[in-house]
Amino acid sequence: MIEVKIPELAESITEGTISKWLKSEGDAVKEGDVLFEIETDKVNVEINAEHSGVLKEIFSQPGDTVQVGEVVALLNENADVNNVNGGDISVEESRGRNQEKAVRKDPGDEDSDQPVEEPKERPKAVQAEQDHRARRIATPAARKLAREQGIDWNSIESQDPLGRITADDVKSYKLSVIAPDQKPSHPDADPDKPIERIRMSRRRQTIANHLVQAQQSAAMLTTFNEVDMTAILDLRRRRKNQFQEKHNVRLGFMSFFTKAVISALKVFPMLNAEIQKDEIILKKYYDIGIAVSTDEGLVVPVLRHADRLSFAQIEHEIASLAEKARNNELRLSDLQGGTFTITNGGIFGSLLSTPILNTPQVGILGMHKIQTRPIAIDEHRTENRPMMYIALSYDHRIVDGKEAVSFLVRVKELLEDPENLLLEV
């Protein structure tokens, strides 16, 4: 038998949660096949089989937390994959018949080790029923759940094509035999106020802990400004078709904001730093995190060496990272080591918000919805302009208010005169 273990995932990750199995007990497995997915604090990782054989037994079920190096299954490398079902049934027959031997525990005394002799002769009907039960197959999870619920799993009908009884079969059986007024409910449940309890995913738990930690460990403040987006909208309107034809990517807003942020970081380097104990680490490179919303929660893939990228390269990289995030294909390396973060709540309609630091970073820029508002051009004229509020949250432990405000003003000036971005970065 070969032990299927949780492999090394990353230097900082020691555990994860099994999200789903792609193979079941008794399935033939080829080397390289995906056995299961494990959810870590940041991404989901597919675990591949290192050997061929038959998946003999699964020890850890979806939702179980497992450690690196933990054995989660057994793989029979010597099994005949062309006769998987027959091999499994014969094993279960052997187990079942061994359990029906003369030595068994007294059902009235679970701790008793005294052997109890079976009658030497049993009626044929009883013998037939016991033989039928001995041939039935139940997964370890099903047997465990049935044992915990006090259910005889031999009385459960399987929905599996191979006749195996699964944990879902046990749950369905329990719901079918328990009267509605006997079904378990939370002690505070009010039948007139129905609720649903949903287990938090590992990533959602990590996000929650990370955000609380950010507020507890940093002296976070936020400063605001607004940007007249007229020039950028005009430039995009004039150049978007030519840009897309040449570079095969849409000219979005994020490349302008990324370029403006990098330019401002070069002038105010403390916002591209982090605190390590009693030292300030000034980073002379610009790996910009771009917040992306997914069904599993917010992730922040990193745009590496963004200062070396053109507008088109930035747009290509952002589009690629966003697609990988939505398809759950991000690697851990895609999420590590950012120096500053940009987040855009405007795509969801947010007019103004206070972004939370992505620690250990000390700065995050929040973009918001573009909204047409009347703006005073001078003492005598007012015009409707496409305006966006921008917010900078920063760690006041190493970034002073003057630096933060000046940084945001610098970003505003560059965005309102976007042609200068070609000269500034």
VOGU-3710 file (C-alpha; in Angstrom, 3 decimals, decimal comma):
1> mievkipela> 0,000/0,000/0,000  1,165/3,537/-0,778  0,324/6,373/1,611  -1,127/9,480/-0,018  0,272/12,427/1,939  -0,247/16,187/1,891  2,833/17,542/0,063  4,782/20,682/0,843  2,594/23,561/-0,342  4,677/26,678/0,302
11> esitegtisk> 7,228/27,889/2,805  4,668/29,683/4,986  1,783/27,172/4,657  1,635/24,187/6,995  -1,998/23,135/6,688  -5,065/23,330/4,493  -8,640/22,155/4,157  -9,716/19,441/1,736  -12,323/21,062/-0,509  -13,295/18,081/-2,676
21> wlksegdavk> -12,163/14,659/-3,860  -12,059/14,030/-7,590  -11,543/10,296/-7,055  -13,593/7,909/-4,901  -12,659/4,768/-3,035  -12,279/1,930/-5,511  -11,457/4,218/-8,456  -8,537/3,416/-10,730  -5,845/6,079/-10,552  -3,082/6,845/-13,012
31> egdvlfeiet> 0,098/8,663/-12,113  -0,534/12,386/-12,553  -4,304/12,181/-12,048  -5,792/14,839/-9,784  -6,873/13,101/-6,578  -8,327/16,024/-4,623  -8,223/19,765/-4,101  -6,948/21,381/-0,939  -7,889/24,917/0,058  -5,108/26,930/1,662
41> dkvnveinae> -5,212/30,399/3,126  -4,757/31,944/-0,310  -5,455/29,546/-3,183  -6,800/26,102/-3,993  -4,161/23,524/-4,903  -4,730/20,351/-6,914  -2,946/17,287/-5,513  -1,840/14,768/-8,140  -1,220/11,058/-7,757  2,442/10,112/-7,701
51> hsgvlkeifs> 1,712/6,448/-8,456  -0,821/4,391/-10,396  -3,153/1,925/-8,728  -6,537/1,784/-7,032  -7,654/4,269/-4,377  -8,136/1,894/-1,482  -9,301/4,054/1,423  -9,890/7,748/2,110  -9,221/8,976/5,631  -9,919/12,730/5,329
61> qpgdtvqvge> -13,172/14,070/3,923  -14,092/17,472/2,404  -14,024/20,084/5,152  -11,306/18,306/7,159  -8,220/20,324/8,082  -5,019/18,467/7,225  -1,358/19,125/7,948  1,561/18,946/5,532  2,830/15,362/5,620  -0,456/13,921/6,914
71> vvallnenad> -1,670/10,660/5,353  -5,126/11,225/3,840  -5,601/8,039/1,798  -4,168/4,690/0,798  -3,398/3,659/-2,767  -3,090/-0,016/-3,703  -0,415/-0,047/-6,407  -0,722/-3,818/-6,871  -4,478/-3,820/-7,528  -5,806/-4,896/-10,906
81> vnnvnggdis> -7,229/-1,626/-12,248  -9,119/-3,579/-14,916  -11,051/-5,458/-12,235  -11,461/-2,751/-9,641  -14,956/-3,625/-8,474  -14,298/-7,307/-8,036  -11,159/-6,613/-6,010  -12,936/-4,225/-3,660  -15,916/-6,502/-3,133  -13,781/-9,452/-2,230
91> veesrgrnqe> -12,003/-7,385/0,387  -15,296/-6,188/1,846  -16,643/-9,744/1,800  -13,618/-10,830/3,789  -14,054/-7,995/6,271  -17,767/-8,631/6,610  -17,370/-12,323/7,141  -14,639/-11,807/9,682  -16,979/-9,524/11,599  -19,570/-12,306/11,691
101> kavrkdpgde> -17,236/-14,769/13,375  -18,048/-16,349/16,679  -16,232/-13,723/18,759  -18,093/-10,424/19,083  -18,838/-7,823/21,742  -21,955/-7,927/23,828  -24,156/-5,120/22,402  -25,221/-4,261/25,918  -21,652/-3,682/27,060  -19,462/-1,826/24,544
111> dsdqpveepk> -16,396/-2,042/26,772  -16,633/-5,775/27,283  -13,803/-7,831/25,824  -15,383/-11,152/26,722  -16,166/-13,376/23,728  -19,773/-14,312/23,161  -20,397/-17,521/21,266  -22,800/-17,511/18,364  -25,365/-20,303/18,104  -23,902/-23,169/16,168
121> erpkavqaeq> -26,894/-23,416/13,867  -28,694/-20,404/12,436  -31,875/-20,288/10,368  -31,274/-20,081/6,635  -33,087/-16,726/6,393  -30,792/-15,191/9,024  -27,735/-16,680/7,316  -28,824/-15,262/3,947  -29,348/-11,810/5,412  -25,941/-11,837/7,085
131> dhrarriatp> -24,276/-12,958/3,870  -26,036/-10,120/2,046  -24,789/-7,617/4,605  -21,256/-8,977/4,456  -21,154/-8,272/0,702  -22,251/-4,657/1,052  -19,694/-1,859/0,816  -19,636/1,359/2,820  -16,977/4,045/2,743  -15,110/4,748/6,001
141> aarklareqg> -16,827/8,133/6,233  -20,247/6,489/5,879  -19,459/3,895/8,522  -18,180/6,562/10,907  -21,229/8,799/10,397  -23,630/5,881/10,783  -21,874/4,843/13,983  -22,096/8,376/15,383  -25,788/8,634/14,503  -26,642/5,176/15,819
151> idwnsiesqd> -27,725/3,942/12,377  -27,190/0,440/11,018  -25,562/1,214/7,683  -26,580/-2,208/6,352  -30,170/-0,961/6,277  -29,310/2,006/4,039  -29,964/1,920/0,296  -27,062/3,165/-1,824  -27,439/5,666/-4,659  -23,980/4,838/-5,990
161> plgritaddv> -23,864/2,886/-9,304  -21,334/0,529/-7,747  -23,495/-0,088/-4,708  -21,235/1,698/-2,238  -22,864/3,434/0,713  -21,562/6,985/1,093  -21,862/9,601/3,808  -24,533/11,340/1,709  -26,581/8,131/1,708  -26,397/8,063/5,510
171> ksyklsviap> -27,513/11,692/5,744  -30,408/11,103/3,334  -31,477/8,021/5,270  -31,458/9,932/8,544  -33,626/12,706/7,121  -36,071/10,173/5,686  -36,625/8,265/8,935  -36,679/11,112/11,463  -40,066/12,751/11,972  -40,154/16,480/11,162
181> dqkpshpdad> -40,814/17,434/14,784  -37,776/15,362/15,844  -35,282/16,848/13,401  -32,472/18,717/15,152  -32,596/22,485/15,272  -30,626/25,204/16,931  -31,949/25,976/20,421  -32,532/29,602/19,432  -34,268/28,756/16,146  -37,601/30,462/15,543
191> pdkpierirm> -39,805/28,673/12,981  -41,179/32,053/11,896  -37,665/33,359/11,275  -35,832/30,751/9,185  -32,075/30,962/8,961  -29,314/29,097/7,174  -25,963/28,303/8,758  -23,067/28,316/6,300  -19,604/27,129/7,213  -16,978/29,766/6,452
201> srrrqtianh> -14,463/28,630/3,865  -10,836/28,590/4,873  -10,116/31,527/2,594  -12,963/33,563/4,076  -11,678/32,811/7,589  -8,203/33,902/6,532  -9,509/37,117/4,994  -11,442/37,895/8,175  -8,433/37,260/10,397  -6,152/39,221/8,079
211> lvqaqqsaam> -8,400/42,286/8,103  -8,769/42,253/11,886  -5,015/41,863/12,251  -4,430/44,804/9,901  -6,585/47,084/12,038  -5,039/45,871/15,276  -1,390/45,983/14,233  -1,226/49,211/12,198  -2,011/52,835/13,018  -4,242/53,151/9,960
221> lttfnevdmt> -5,520/56,477/8,713  -7,193/57,428/5,426  -6,989/60,599/3,386  -9,246/61,472/0,433  -9,143/63,488/-2,744  -11,016/63,620/-6,042  -9,885/63,315/-9,636  -11,350/64,937/-12,716  -11,371/62,015/-15,168  -12,124/64,153/-18,246
231> aildlrrrrk> -8,644/63,875/-19,772  -8,371/60,089/-19,293  -11,862/59,487/-20,688  -11,057/61,673/-23,684  -7,758/59,895/-24,287  -9,399/56,472/-24,051  -12,190/57,542/-26,379  -9,691/58,708/-29,008  -7,196/55,864/-28,682  -9,092/52,785/-27,463
241> nqfqekhnvr> -9,753/51,237/-30,899  -6,209/51,810/-32,124  -4,819/50,519/-28,817  -6,894/47,327/-28,947  -6,049/46,632/-32,587  -2,334/47,037/-31,925  -2,042/45,283/-28,550  -5,086/42,985/-28,548  -6,192/44,225/-25,137  -8,610/46,891/-23,939
251> lgfmsfftka> -7,225/50,172/-22,626  -8,656/50,305/-19,122  -8,275/52,666/-16,193  -5,985/50,454/-14,141  -2,899/51,038/-16,282  -3,231/54,808/-15,751  -3,609/54,372/-11,984  -0,724/51,903/-11,802  1,585/54,288/-13,643  0,489/57,221/-11,473
261> visalkvfpm> 0,988/55,245/-8,247  4,497/54,140/-9,239  5,483/57,697/-10,065  4,182/58,908/-6,691  5,913/56,043/-4,839  9,252/57,133/-6,290  8,708/60,585/-4,822  7,340/59,308/-1,491  9,203/56,014/-0,896  7,888/55,463/2,653
271> lnaeiqkdei> 4,605/54,289/1,126  6,549/51,517/-0,619  8,058/50,246/2,635  7,199/47,918/5,515  8,021/47,589/9,200  10,018/44,635/10,485  10,401/44,824/14,279  12,324/48,065/14,871  13,452/48,540/11,271  11,934/50,149/8,198
281> ilkkyydigi> 12,471/48,178/4,973  12,518/50,572/2,015  11,794/48,656/-1,183  13,465/49,887/-4,354  11,230/47,792/-6,609  7,532/48,130/-7,448  5,401/44,987/-7,222  1,870/46,351/-7,277  -0,980/44,251/-5,898  -4,263/44,485/-7,818
291> avstdeglvv> -7,296/43,466/-5,742  -9,606/41,050/-7,581  -12,995/39,911/-6,322  -13,882/36,218/-6,762  -16,716/33,991/-5,567  -14,429/32,759/-2,778  -13,488/36,265/-1,631  -10,965/38,979/-2,380  -7,494/38,031/-3,611  -4,600/40,334/-4,464
301> pvlrhadrls> -2,393/38,987/-7,262  0,816/40,926/-7,772  2,000/42,771/-10,871  5,752/42,142/-10,783  8,167/44,971/-11,632  5,272/47,094/-12,770  7,568/50,082/-13,291  9,179/48,239/-16,219  5,898/47,522/-17,993  4,184/49,519/-20,719
311> faqieheias> 0,492/50,419/-20,632  -0,284/47,435/-22,872  1,803/45,045/-20,777  0,083/46,206/-17,598  -3,355/45,670/-19,141  -2,356/42,209/-20,411  -0,959/41,177/-17,020  -3,982/42,448/-15,113  -6,392/40,674/-17,479  -4,403/37,437/-17,155
321> laekarnnel> -4,260/37,592/-13,336  -7,967/38,413/-13,082  -8,906/35,463/-15,298  -6,695/33,112/-13,271  -8,283/34,397/-10,069  -11,821/33,826/-11,342  -10,891/30,325/-12,558  -9,151/29,518/-9,275  -5,839/29,014/-11,094  -3,658/31,441/-9,170
331> rlsdlqggtf> -0,421/30,066/-7,762  0,888/31,046/-4,359  3,738/32,885/-6,065  1,165/35,121/-7,804  -0,008/36,437/-4,425  3,179/36,943/-2,468  5,489/39,889/-1,998  3,501/42,940/-3,117  4,800/46,369/-2,077  1,646/48,485/-2,556
341> titnggifgs> -1,982/47,674/-3,427  -4,669/49,232/-5,623  -8,314/48,278/-5,137  -11,295/49,380/-7,222  -14,611/49,408/-5,393  -16,035/51,548/-8,189  -16,752/48,520/-10,362  -19,441/47,597/-7,801  -20,806/51,144/-7,619  -18,968/52,356/-4,501
351> llstpilntp> -18,807/56,128/-4,391  -16,491/56,369/-1,395  -14,853/53,895/0,975  -11,957/53,398/3,366  -9,717/50,583/2,084  -7,971/48,394/4,672  -4,219/47,888/4,501  -2,897/44,702/2,960  -0,300/44,122/5,679  2,679/44,209/5,898
361> qvgilgmhki> 2,271/46,895/3,233  1,803/50,413/4,561  -0,259/51,901/1,747  -3,334/51,068/-0,346  -5,105/53,226/-2,931  -8,855/52,945/-3,340  -10,549/53,810/-6,635  -14,283/54,521/-6,826  -17,181/55,075/-9,185  -16,943/57,821/-11,796
371> qtrpiaideh> -19,877/60,143/-11,265  -20,811/63,283/-13,161  -20,919/66,225/-10,755  -21,033/70,024/-11,129  -17,538/71,398/-10,602  -16,564/75,060/-10,275  -14,109/75,856/-13,059  -13,508/79,400/-11,846  -15,429/82,117/-10,028  -17,948/82,433/-12,830
381> rtenrpmmyi> -18,223/79,002/-14,480  -19,504/75,640/-13,382  -19,332/72,511/-15,528  -20,501/68,945/-15,176  -17,379/66,776/-14,962  -16,777/63,011/-14,572  -15,310/62,877/-11,065  -13,849/60,036/-9,012  -13,103/60,035/-5,304  -9,806/58,367/-4,442
391> alsydhrivd> -8,705/57,247/-0,985  -5,300/56,438/0,457  -5,113/54,362/3,624  -1,673/54,380/5,208  0,203/53,240/8,294  0,780/56,350/10,367  3,616/54,660/12,246  6,037/55,431/9,402  4,006/57,592/6,998  3,259/61,144/8,118
401> gkeavsflvr> 0,091/62,943/7,148  2,007/65,390/4,971  3,528/62,531/2,952  0,191/60,772/2,560  -1,661/63,879/1,413  1,158/64,865/-0,945  1,254/61,350/-2,395  -2,458/61,465/-3,168  -2,178/64,940/-4,679  0,637/63,679/-6,902
411> vkelledpen> -1,550/60,785/-8,099  -4,404/63,229/-8,777  -2,191/65,576/-10,821  -0,833/62,791/-12,994  -4,278/61,335/-13,677  -5,679/64,727/-14,644  -2,795/65,183/-17,102  -2,236/61,584/-18,260  0,171/62,432/-21,063  2,711/63,309/-18,381
421> lllev> 2,684/59,658/-17,299  4,770/58,850/-20,376  7,473/61,175/-19,074  7,173/60,413/-15,374  7,589/56,626/-15,320
//
